[in-house]
């Protein structure tokens, strides 16, 4: 999904944008009007990643064009190009969910930078820390699927189904947002982790992708300890019907990371055996436990206090796996 669609009734503008972005390795499509642009998106729904449309055009204007394209594939980054920007137009575009603006005449360097910024921001602002987002805006190639060593963290609430049955759905959703998803998500961001997804009441986070460092495993374990401490403090404020006991599993190893999914829904995630092992460690953990693999322990050994547990059989492995229970940070 590396296609760029340029929509403008002026051929010179289409050529200028195409030339300015030619070094960015986009597969460039062009259209002289909104109707043709919409047809191109319908014909290539999984290929178009970005659409830049002029605002003032005969027939469908840019706002109508981008709105229609968004209804076909909301994952497309939609950018308005105009020399007639007005406050009214900006408000309308914002309400329509347009991702950014470019003005004519444009500078080629600025154009390339802005397109990268809008593209990366749309995809990553919901699940990476501001520091990581800033780095990705410089080089969005980090989103391309690749093999990379990372540390995976899985978090889950024990007894969640039983708790859910006791509460009004709307009240329970708000309670979980305020007392579980939001505070734990902030801990992930503060430690420069990537919030991969929420899986029911579970949380999956990646440390070391898309941006890697020498302390990825330590930041993962630090996050887990902070999550456990935070949930203990939150649980102390409520009676048993609102207790959220969590269990955590952590494993380090090679994964395939990148943008995966369909034309209508794509997400940055990690795939591979390392992900499965981390998930299974979380499933084996008791409430309040943080179970880490020997691979993770070897990376953080000087910084953590642990209890060495008996080796356990993990699905997918032929030999028992050495597991450690994290007590605290040193």
C-alpha positions as a Markdown table, in Angstrom:
| # | Residue | x | y | z |
|---|---|---|---|---|
| 1 | Unk | 0.0 | 0.0 | 0.0 |
| 2 | Unk | 2.3 | 2.7 | -1.3 |
| 3 | Unk | 0.1 | 4.4 | -3.8 |
| 4 | Unk | -0.2 | 8.2 | -4.0 |
| 5 | Unk | -3.2 | 9.8 | -5.9 |
| 6 | Unk | -2.9 | 13.4 | -7.0 |
| 7 | Unk | -6.2 | 15.1 | -8.0 |
| 8 | Unk | -6.1 | 18.5 | -9.7 |
| 9 | Unk | -7.8 | 19.9 | -12.8 |
| 10 | Unk | -4.5 | 21.6 | -13.8 |
| 11 | Unk | -2.1 | 19.2 | -15.5 |
| 12 | Unk | 0.9 | 21.4 | -14.5 |
| 13 | Unk | 0.0 | 21.0 | -10.8 |
| 14 | Unk | -0.3 | 17.2 | -11.2 |
| 15 | Unk | 3.1 | 17.0 | -12.8 |
| 16 | Unk | 4.6 | 19.3 | -10.2 |
| 17 | Unk | 3.3 | 17.2 | -7.3 |
| 18 | Unk | 4.4 | 14.0 | -9.0 |
| 19 | Unk | 7.9 | 15.3 | -9.6 |
| 20 | Unk | 8.2 | 16.7 | -6.1 |
| 21 | Unk | 7.3 | 13.3 | -4.6 |
| 22 | Unk | 9.1 | 11.2 | -7.1 |
| 23 | Unk | 12.0 | 10.5 | -4.8 |
| 24 | Unk | 9.7 | 9.1 | -2.1 |
| 25 | Unk | 9.1 | 5.8 | -3.8 |
| 26 | Unk | 5.4 | 6.2 | -4.2 |
| 27 | Unk | 3.4 | 4.6 | -7.0 |
| 28 | Unk | 1.8 | 7.8 | -8.3 |
| 29 | Unk | -1.7 | 7.9 | -9.8 |
| 30 | Unk | -3.2 | 11.1 | -11.2 |
| 31 | Unk | -6.7 | 12.3 | -11.9 |
| 32 | Unk | -8.0 | 15.6 | -13.5 |
| 33 | Unk | -11.3 | 15.6 | -11.5 |
| 34 | Unk | -13.0 | 14.1 | -8.5 |
| 35 | Unk | -15.1 | 11.6 | -10.3 |
| 36 | Unk | -12.1 | 10.0 | -12.0 |
| 37 | Unk | -10.2 | 10.0 | -8.7 |
| 38 | Unk | -13.0 | 8.1 | -7.0 |
| 39 | Unk | -13.0 | 5.5 | -9.8 |
| 40 | Unk | -9.2 | 5.0 | -9.3 |
| 41 | Unk | -9.7 | 4.4 | -5.6 |
| 42 | Unk | -12.5 | 1.9 | -6.3 |
| 43 | Unk | -10.2 | 0.1 | -8.8 |
| 44 | Unk | -7.2 | 0.1 | -6.5 |
| 45 | Unk | -8.7 | 0.1 | -2.9 |
| 46 | Unk | -5.7 | -1.7 | -1.4 |
| 47 | Unk | -3.0 | 0.3 | -3.2 |
| 48 | Unk | -3.8 | 3.9 | -2.5 |
| 49 | Unk | -2.3 | 5.1 | 0.8 |
| 50 | Unk | -2.4 | 8.9 | 0.3 |
| 51 | Unk | -4.7 | 11.2 | -1.7 |
| 52 | Unk | -3.8 | 14.8 | -2.4 |
| 53 | Unk | -6.7 | 16.8 | -3.9 |
| 54 | Unk | -7.1 | 20.4 | -5.1 |
| 55 | Unk | -10.0 | 22.1 | -3.3 |
| 56 | Unk | -11.3 | 24.2 | -6.2 |
| 57 | Unk | -12.2 | 22.0 | -9.2 |
| 58 | Unk | -15.0 | 21.8 | -11.8 |
| 59 | Unk | -17.7 | 19.2 | -10.8 |
| 60 | Unk | -16.9 | 17.7 | -7.4 |
| 61 | Unk | -14.8 | 20.0 | -5.3 |
| 62 | Unk | -11.9 | 18.7 | -3.3 |
| 63 | Unk | -13.9 | 18.3 | -0.1 |
| 64 | Unk | -16.6 | 16.2 | -1.8 |
| 65 | Unk | -13.9 | 14.2 | -3.5 |
| 66 | Unk | -12.0 | 13.4 | -0.3 |
| 67 | Unk | -15.2 | 12.7 | 1.6 |
| 68 | Unk | -16.2 | 10.1 | -1.0 |
| 69 | Unk | -12.7 | 8.5 | -1.0 |
| 70 | Unk | -12.8 | 8.3 | 2.8 |
| 71 | Unk | -16.1 | 6.4 | 2.6 |
| 72 | Unk | -14.5 | 3.9 | 0.2 |
| 73 | Unk | -11.4 | 3.4 | 2.4 |
| 74 | Unk | -11.1 | 5.5 | 5.6 |
| 75 | Unk | -7.5 | 4.3 | 6.0 |
| 76 | Unk | -6.4 | 6.6 | 3.1 |
| 77 | Unk | -4.6 | 9.7 | 4.3 |
| 78 | Unk | -6.5 | 12.6 | 2.8 |
| 79 | Unk | -4.8 | 15.9 | 2.1 |
| 80 | Unk | -6.3 | 19.1 | 0.8 |
| 81 | Unk | -4.2 | 21.2 | -1.7 |
| 82 | Unk | -5.5 | 24.7 | -2.3 |
| 83 | Unk | -4.5 | 28.3 | -3.0 |
| 84 | Unk | -8.0 | 29.4 | -1.9 |
| 85 | Unk | -7.8 | 28.4 | 1.8 |
| 86 | Unk | -10.5 | 30.0 | 3.9 |
| 87 | Unk | -11.5 | 29.5 | 7.5 |
| 88 | Unk | -14.9 | 28.2 | 6.4 |
| 89 | Unk | -13.3 | 25.7 | 4.1 |
| 90 | Unk | -10.8 | 24.6 | 6.8 |
| 91 | Unk | -13.6 | 24.0 | 9.3 |
| 92 | Unk | -15.6 | 22.0 | 6.8 |
| 93 | Unk | -12.5 | 19.9 | 5.9 |
| 94 | Unk | -11.8 | 19.3 | 9.6 |
| 95 | Unk | -15.3 | 18.2 | 10.2 |
| 96 | Unk | -15.0 | 15.8 | 7.3 |
| 97 | Unk | -11.9 | 14.2 | 8.9 |
| 98 | Unk | -9.4 | 15.6 | 6.4 |
| 99 | Unk | -5.9 | 14.8 | 7.6 |
| 100 | Unk | -4.0 | 17.9 | 6.5 |
| 101 | Unk | -3.6 | 20.9 | 4.3 |
| 102 | Unk | -1.1 | 22.0 | 1.6 |
| 103 | Unk | -1.1 | 25.4 | 0.0 |
| 104 | Unk | -0.2 | 26.5 | -3.6 |
| 105 | Unk | 2.4 | 27.5 | -4.6 |
| 106 | Unk | 4.4 | 24.9 | -2.7 |
| 107 | Unk | 8.0 | 24.2 | -2.0 |
| 108 | Unk | 9.1 | 20.7 | -3.0 |
| 109 | Unk | 11.0 | 20.0 | 0.3 |
| 110 | Unk | 8.1 | 21.3 | 2.4 |
| 111 | Unk | 5.6 | 19.3 | 0.3 |
| 112 | Unk | 7.5 | 16.0 | 0.9 |
| 113 | Unk | 7.9 | 16.7 | 4.6 |
| 114 | Unk | 4.2 | 17.5 | 5.1 |
| 115 | Unk | 3.0 | 14.5 | 3.2 |
| 116 | Unk | 5.2 | 12.2 | 5.3 |
| 117 | Unk | 4.0 | 14.0 | 8.5 |
| 118 | Unk | 0.3 | 13.6 | 7.7 |
| 119 | Unk | 0.7 | 10.0 | 6.6 |
| 120 | Unk | 2.7 | 8.9 | 9.7 |
| 121 | Unk | 0.6 | 10.9 | 12.1 |
| 122 | Unk | -2.7 | 9.4 | 10.9 |
| 123 | Unk | -1.4 | 5.9 | 11.5 |
| 124 | Unk | 0.5 | 6.2 | 14.6 |
| 125 | Unk | -0.8 | 8.9 | 16.9 |
| 126 | Unk | -3.1 | 6.5 | 18.7 |
| 127 | Unk | -0.6 | 3.9 | 19.6 |
| 128 | Unk | 2.9 | 5.3 | 19.9 |
| 129 | Unk | 4.5 | 7.8 | 22.2 |
| 130 | Unk | 5.1 | 11.3 | 21.0 |
| 131 | Unk | 8.9 | 10.7 | 21.0 |
| 132 | Unk | 8.5 | 7.7 | 18.7 |
| 133 | Unk | 6.0 | 9.5 | 16.5 |
| 134 | Unk | 8.5 | 12.4 | 16.0 |
| 135 | Unk | 11.2 | 10.0 | 14.8 |
| 136 | Unk | 8.8 | 8.2 | 12.4 |
| 137 | Unk | 7.8 | 11.4 | 10.8 |
| 138 | Unk | 11.4 | 11.8 | 9.8 |
| 139 | Unk | 11.5 | 8.3 | 8.3 |
| 140 | Unk | 8.2 | 6.5 | 7.7 |
| 141 | Unk | 10.1 | 3.6 | 6.2 |
| 142 | Unk | 10.0 | 2.1 | 9.7 |
| 143 | Unk | 6.3 | 1.2 | 8.9 |
| 144 | Unk | 7.4 | -1.2 | 6.2 |
| 145 | Unk | 7.2 | -4.8 | 7.3 |
| 146 | Unk | 10.5 | -6.1 | 8.5 |
| 147 | Unk | 12.2 | -8.6 | 10.8 |
| 148 | Unk | 13.3 | -7.0 | 14.1 |
| 149 | Unk | 14.2 | -8.0 | 17.6 |
| 150 | Unk | 11.6 | -6.7 | 20.1 |
| 151 | Unk | 10.1 | -7.4 | 23.5 |
| 152 | Unk | 6.4 | -8.2 | 23.7 |
| 153 | Unk | 4.2 | -7.5 | 26.8 |
| 154 | Unk | 0.7 | -9.0 | 27.3 |
| 155 | Unk | -1.5 | -7.8 | 30.1 |
| 156 | Unk | -4.9 | -9.3 | 31.1 |
| 157 | Unk | -7.5 | -9.0 | 33.9 |
| 158 | Unk | -8.2 | -12.2 | 35.8 |
| 159 | Unk | -11.8 | -13.0 | 36.3 |
| 160 | Unk | -12.9 | -10.4 | 33.9 |
| 161 | Unk | -16.1 | -12.2 | 32.6 |
| 162 | Unk | -17.4 | -12.6 | 36.1 |
| 163 | Unk | -16.8 | -8.9 | 36.9 |
| 164 | Unk | -18.5 | -7.8 | 33.7 |
| 165 | Unk | -21.7 | -9.7 | 34.5 |
| 166 | Unk | -22.1 | -7.6 | 37.7 |
| 167 | Unk | -22.2 | -4.2 | 36.1 |
| 168 | Unk | -24.2 | -2.0 | 33.8 |
| 169 | Unk | -22.4 | -2.0 | 30.4 |
| 170 | Unk | -22.0 | 1.7 | 30.0 |
| 171 | Unk | -20.9 | 2.3 | 33.6 |
| 172 | Unk | -18.4 | -0.6 | 33.3 |
| 173 | Unk | -17.0 | 0.7 | 30.0 |
| 174 | Unk | -16.3 | 4.1 | 31.5 |
| 175 | Unk | -14.8 | 2.5 | 34.6 |
| 176 | Unk | -12.4 | 0.4 | 32.6 |
| 177 | Unk | -11.4 | 3.3 | 30.4 |
| 178 | Unk | -10.6 | 5.5 | 33.5 |
| 179 | Unk | -9.1 | 2.8 | 35.7 |
| 180 | Unk | -7.4 | 0.3 | 33.4 |
| 181 | Unk | -7.0 | 1.2 | 29.7 |
| 182 | Unk | -6.0 | 4.8 | 30.1 |
| 183 | Unk | -3.6 | 4.6 | 33.0 |
| 184 | Unk | -1.8 | 1.5 | 31.6 |
| 185 | Unk | -1.7 | 3.0 | 28.1 |
| 186 | Unk | 0.0 | 6.1 | 29.5 |
| 187 | Unk | 2.6 | 3.9 | 31.2 |
| 188 | Unk | 3.4 | 2.2 | 27.9 |
| 189 | Unk | 3.8 | 5.6 | 26.2 |
| 190 | Unk | 5.9 | 7.0 | 29.0 |
| 191 | Unk | 8.3 | 4.1 | 28.5 |
| 192 | Unk | 8.4 | 4.6 | 24.7 |
| 193 | Unk | 6.5 | 1.4 | 24.0 |
| 194 | Unk | 4.0 | 0.9 | 21.2 |
| 195 | Unk | 0.4 | 0.2 | 22.2 |
| 196 | Unk | -0.3 | -2.6 | 19.7 |
| 197 | Unk | -3.9 | -3.3 | 20.5 |
| 198 | Unk | -6.6 | -4.0 | 23.1 |
| 199 | Unk | -7.9 | -7.6 | 22.9 |
| 200 | Unk | -11.1 | -7.6 | 24.9 |
| 201 | Unk | -9.7 | -6.8 | 28.4 |
| 202 | Unk | -6.2 | -7.6 | 27.3 |
| 203 | Unk | -3.4 | -5.2 | 26.3 |
| 204 | Unk | -0.6 | -6.0 | 23.9 |
| 205 | Unk | 2.5 | -3.7 | 23.8 |
| 206 | Unk | 5.7 | -3.8 | 21.8 |
| 207 | Unk | 9.1 | -2.5 | 22.9 |
| 208 | Unk | 11.7 | -2.2 | 20.2 |
| 209 | Unk | 9.5 | -1.5 | 17.2 |
| 210 | Unk | 9.1 | 0.5 | 15.2 |
| 211 | Unk | 12.1 | 2.2 | 16.9 |
| 212 | Unk | 14.6 | 0.0 | 18.6 |
| 213 | Unk | 17.1 | 0.8 | 21.4 |
| 214 | Unk | 19.5 | -1.0 | 23.7 |
| 215 | Unk | 17.0 | -0.8 | 26.6 |
| 216 | Unk | 13.8 | -2.2 | 25.0 |
| 217 | Unk | 13.6 | -5.2 | 27.3 |
| 218 | Unk | 14.3 | -3.2 | 30.4 |
| 219 | Unk | 11.7 | -0.6 | 29.4 |
| 220 | Unk | 9.2 | -3.4 | 28.9 |
| 221 | Unk | 9.8 | -4.9 | 32.4 |
| 222 | Unk | 9.8 | -1.4 | 34.0 |
| 223 | Unk | 6.4 | -0.8 | 32.4 |
| 224 | Unk | 5.1 | -4.1 | 33.7 |
| 225 | Unk | 6.2 | -3.3 | 37.3 |
| 226 | Unk | 4.7 | 0.2 | 37.0 |
| 227 | Unk | 1.4 | -1.3 | 35.7 |
| 228 | Unk | 1.2 | -3.7 | 38.6 |
| 229 | Unk | 1.9 | -1.0 | 41.1 |
| 230 | Unk | -0.6 | 1.3 | 39.5 |
| 231 | Unk | -3.3 | -1.3 | 39.5 |
| 232 | Unk | -2.7 | -2.2 | 43.1 |
| 233 | Unk | -3.1 | 1.4 | 44.0 |
| 234 | Unk | -6.3 | 1.7 | 42.0 |
| 235 | Unk | -7.7 | -1.6 | 43.4 |
| 236 | Unk | -7.2 | -0.3 | 46.9 |
| 237 | Unk | -9.8 | 2.4 | 46.3 |
| 238 | Unk | -12.6 | 0.0 | 45.4 |
| 239 | Unk | -14.5 | -2.9 | 46.8 |
| 240 | Unk | -14.2 | -6.5 | 45.4 |
| 241 | Unk | -16.8 | -6.0 | 42.7 |
| 242 | Unk | -14.4 | -3.4 | 41.1 |
| 243 | Unk | -11.1 | -5.1 | 41.6 |
| 244 | Unk | -9.0 | -5.6 | 38.5 |
| 245 | Unk | -6.3 | -8.1 | 39.3 |
| 246 | Unk | -3.8 | -8.2 | 36.3 |
| 247 | Unk | -1.3 | -10.8 | 35.1 |
| 248 | Unk | 1.5 | -10.1 | 32.7 |
| 249 | Unk | 3.7 | -12.1 | 30.4 |
| 250 | Unk | 6.9 | -10.8 | 28.7 |
| 251 | Unk | 9.1 | -12.4 | 26.0 |
| 252 | Unk | 11.9 | -11.1 | 23.8 |
| 253 | Unk | 13.0 | -12.3 | 20.3 |
| 254 | Unk | 12.7 | -11.8 | 16.6 |
| 255 | Unk | 9.3 | -10.7 | 15.2 |
| 256 | Unk | 8.0 | -9.4 | 11.9 |
| 257 | Unk | 6.6 | -5.9 | 12.4 |
| 258 | Unk | 4.8 | -3.5 | 10.1 |
| 259 | Unk | 1.5 | -2.4 | 8.8 |
| 260 | Unk | -0.8 | -5.4 | 8.2 |
| 261 | Unk | -4.5 | -5.8 | 7.3 |
| 262 | Unk | -7.0 | -5.1 | 4.6 |
| 263 | Unk | -7.8 | -2.1 | 2.5 |
| 264 | Unk | -10.4 | -0.9 | 5.1 |
| 265 | Unk | -8.5 | -1.6 | 8.3 |
| 266 | Unk | -4.7 | -1.8 | 8.7 |
| 267 | Unk | -2.7 | -1.6 | 11.9 |
| 268 | Unk | 0.9 | -1.7 | 13.0 |
| 269 | Unk | 1.5 | -4.9 | 14.8 |
| 270 | Unk | 4.0 | -7.7 | 15.5 |
| 271 | Unk | 3.7 | -11.3 | 14.2 |
| 272 | Unk | 5.6 | -14.5 | 14.9 |
| 273 | Unk | 6.5 | -17.1 | 17.5 |
| 274 | Unk | 7.8 | -14.5 | 20.0 |
| 275 | Unk | 4.4 | -12.9 | 20.2 |
| 276 | Unk | 2.8 | -16.3 | 20.9 |
| 277 | Unk | 5.2 | -17.2 | 23.7 |
| 278 | Unk | 4.6 | -13.8 | 25.4 |
| 279 | Unk | 0.8 | -14.4 | 25.2 |
| 280 | Unk | 1.2 | -17.9 | 26.7 |
| 281 | Unk | 3.3 | -16.6 | 29.6 |
| 282 | Unk | 0.6 | -14.1 | 30.4 |
| 283 | Unk | -2.0 | -17.0 | 30.3 |
| 284 | Unk | 0.2 | -18.9 | 32.8 |
| 285 | Unk | 0.7 | -16.0 | 35.2 |
| 286 | Unk | -1.3 | -15.7 | 38.4 |
| 287 | Unk | -2.9 | -12.4 | 39.5 |
| 288 | Unk | -0.1 | -10.0 | 40.4 |
| 289 | Unk | 2.6 | -12.0 | 38.6 |
| 290 | Unk | 4.9 | -10.8 | 35.9 |
| 291 | Unk | 6.4 | -13.8 | 34.1 |
| 292 | Unk | 9.4 | -13.3 | 31.9 |
| 293 | Unk | 11.3 | -15.7 | 29.7 |
| 294 | Unk | 15.0 | -16.5 | 30.0 |
| 295 | Unk | 15.5 | -14.5 | 26.8 |
| 296 | Unk | 14.1 | -11.4 | 28.5 |
| 297 | Unk | 15.8 | -12.1 | 31.8 |
| 298 | Unk | 19.2 | -12.3 | 30.2 |
| 299 | Unk | 18.7 | -8.7 | 28.9 |
| 300 | Unk | 17.6 | -7.2 | 32.2 |
| 301 | Unk | 19.3 | -9.4 | 34.8 |
| 302 | Unk | 21.3 | -6.7 | 36.5 |
| 303 | Unk | 18.3 | -4.5 | 37.0 |
| 304 | Unk | 15.6 | -6.8 | 38.3 |
| 305 | Unk | 14.9 | -9.0 | 41.4 |
| 306 | Unk | 13.2 | -12.2 | 40.4 |
| 307 | Unk | 12.3 | -15.7 | 41.6 |
| 308 | Unk | 13.4 | -18.5 | 39.4 |
| 309 | Unk | 10.5 | -20.8 | 38.7 |
| 310 | Unk | 10.4 | -24.4 | 37.6 |
| 311 | Unk | 10.7 | -24.8 | 33.8 |
| 312 | Unk | 7.3 | -25.1 | 32.1 |
| 313 | Unk | 6.2 | -26.5 | 28.8 |
| 314 | Unk | 5.0 | -23.8 | 26.4 |
| 315 | Unk | 2.9 | -24.7 | 23.4 |
| 316 | Unk | 5.1 | -24.5 | 20.3 |
| 317 | Unk | 8.3 | -25.4 | 22.1 |
| 318 | Unk | 9.9 | -28.8 | 22.2 |
| 319 | Unk | 11.7 | -28.3 | 25.4 |
| 320 | Unk | 10.6 | -26.9 | 28.8 |
| 321 | Unk | 11.1 | -23.1 | 29.1 |
| 322 | Unk | 12.8 | -21.4 | 32.0 |
| 323 | Unk | 10.5 | -18.8 | 33.5 |
| 324 | Unk | 11.1 | -16.0 | 36.1 |
| 325 | Unk | 8.7 | -14.1 | 38.3 |
| 326 | Unk | 9.6 | -10.5 | 38.6 |
| 327 | Unk | 9.5 | -9.2 | 42.1 |
| 328 | Unk | 10.8 | -5.7 | 41.7 |
| 329 | Unk | 13.3 | -3.5 | 40.0 |
| 330 | Unk | 16.7 | -3.1 | 41.5 |
